[in-house]
Amino acid sequence: MRTLNATVALILIVGSTLLNAATYKGQKIYMDSCKTCHGGGQELAGSKKQRAWKKLMDNKGEKLVDIHLSSKKASASWEYFKDRSFAKKAKHLEDFLVEYASDSGNVPACN
Ligand code: HEC
């Protein structure tokens, strides 16, 4: 019984950490993949409302991918957006962008 309680507690702790980790992961992906072209992530995130980000990031970031693939100026990112691994990253990115959207109520931390 005691191990069961400990297991449940552990699952709860890990679960809530993972939720925060998702935003962090998204931020890291942004830093690695988008910052060179778009600058500060929280500024970009704050340029749209939560609904707009959700729409852009719908269906594994389909619209975001389209915007880049149809822009010659973004050609340096084509390989990145065409890569299948982007689908996996899209969800984390969405968490991050929505978390810092202009109507999220979150004040960006200095970074
Ligand atoms: C190689 C440079 C480059 C990279 C890397 C890049 N982008 Fe872009 N992005 C662009 C360009 C150029 C445009 C403008 C496309 C146009 O309108 O012609 C754009 C457009 C956008 C837009 C639409 C802007 C608007 O106002 O609607 C969003 C959102 C965006 N990018 C987010 C991202 C995210 C998130 C990443 C990382 C996963 C990323 N970009 C990576 C170059 C880049």
Residues whose N, C-alpha, C, O or C-beta is under 5 A from the ligand:
A	BS01	HEC	S33 C34 C37 I67 S71 K73 A74 A76 S77
